[in-house]
Amino acid sequence: MNEGTRWLEPDELTAWMSLAGLMFKLPGALDYQLQRDSGLTHFEYLVLAGLSDSPNRSRRMSDLAGFANGSLSRLSHVVKRLERRGFVVRRPDEGDGRITVATLTDPGYDFLVMAAPGHVAAVRQFVIDALTPEQLGQLKVIADQILDKVDPGRPCSESW
């Protein structure tokens, strides 16, 4: 073994294994619910939600990629699919034509409003209702601390 490696202590390993299990299982459970109930992937839902919370339901593609935790390339493919469904339109930015802006359409907003209750119920079932209010506060602090290490440049107002 490498003598310079700081191997995990037993309590560190069990905490890491629990977190790793959560990172693998929770996204699949949320994705399954959205696919089953509304035909959206979790990433597509995040894109629509990110647009719905933006002024004029519009956002630069680069900002939207950061919000949804995806690459610009992945976002471009997803937005193209959402455009085909009539949920999103893209256009050049009025101030800088090199920048592309995505806008949530009225049908896209209506679809998001229809999909949101099921997603919120799943988040509540899998996360919120599993924790006490104190644990929920601790979860936010812990998640923010880890996110600060993983993505130190992220805006403080956006945890995801």
C-alpha positions, -999 to 999 in steps of 0.1 A, spaced: 0 0 0 10 36 -5 24 49 28 14 85 20 -23 77 16 -46 88 45 -68 57 45 -103 61 59 -109 52 95 -137 28 102 -162 55 112 -151 76 82 -156 47 59 -191 39 71 -201 76 68 -187 77 33 -204 44 22 -238 58 35 -232 91 15 -221 71 -16 -252 50 -14 -274 81 -11 -256 97 -41 -264 67 -63 -299 58 -51 -316 92 -46 -311 105 -81 -325 73 -95 -355 74 -73 -363 110 -82 -356 104 -119 -379 73 -118 -408 93 -103 -405 121 -129 -402 97 -158 -432 77 -146 -455 106 -138 -445 132 -164 -421 118 -189 -393 141 -178 -358 133 -166 -346 149 -134 -322 170 -154 -350 182 -177 -371 191 -146 -342 211 -132 -338 230 -165 -375 239 -166 -375 248 -129 -344 270 -134 -361 288 -162 -394 292 -143 -376 309 -113 -357 333 -136 -368 369 -146 -390 366 -177 -386 328 -174 -353 333 -193 -317 325 -186 -284 324 -205 -276 288 -214 -242 290 -196 -260 301 -164 -287 275 -168 -260 248 -172 -245 258 -139 -278 259 -122 -287 224 -134 -252 210 -127 -246 200 -163 -222 207 -191 -232 232 -218 -231 203 -243 -255 182 -222 -278 212 -216 -279 220 -254 -291 184 -261 -317 186 -234 -330 220 -245 -332 208 -280 -355 180 -268 -375 205 -247 -378 228 -278 -393 199 -298 -419 195 -271 -427 232 -273 -415 238 -237 -385 260 -244 -373 284 -271 -338 296 -277 -327 329 -291 -295 351 -293 -291 375 -264 -302 410 -273 -271 426 -259 -246 400 -271 -255 378 -301 -228 353 -292 -248 343 -261 -278 321 -263 -308 326 -240 -333 299 -232 -369 309 -224 -396 287 -208 -428 289 -230 -463 291 -215 -469 254 -224 -436 245 -208 -446 264 -176 -480 247 -176 -463 213 -179 -439 221 -151 -468 232 -129 -484 198 -136 -452 179 -129 -441 198 -97 -465 183 -72 -453 147 -79 -417 158 -77 -422 177 -44 -440 146 -30 -411 124 -39 -386 149 -24 -407 150 7 -410 112 9 -374 104 3 -357 133 22 -377 159 41 -401 135 60 -372 112 68 -355 139 89 -364 159 120 -363 197 116 -330 198 134 -315 171 111 -328 190 81 -309 221 93 -278 200 98 -282 185 63 -282 219 48 -250 229 66 -233 197 58 -243 198 21 -232 234 18 -198 225 33 -193 197 9 -205 218 -21 -181 245 -11 -152 220 -15 -166 204 -47 -177 237 -64 -160 266 -46 -171 291 -72 -208 284 -70 -231 313 -61 -241 311 -24 -278 315 -33 -278 284 -55 -272 251 -37 -279 231 -69 
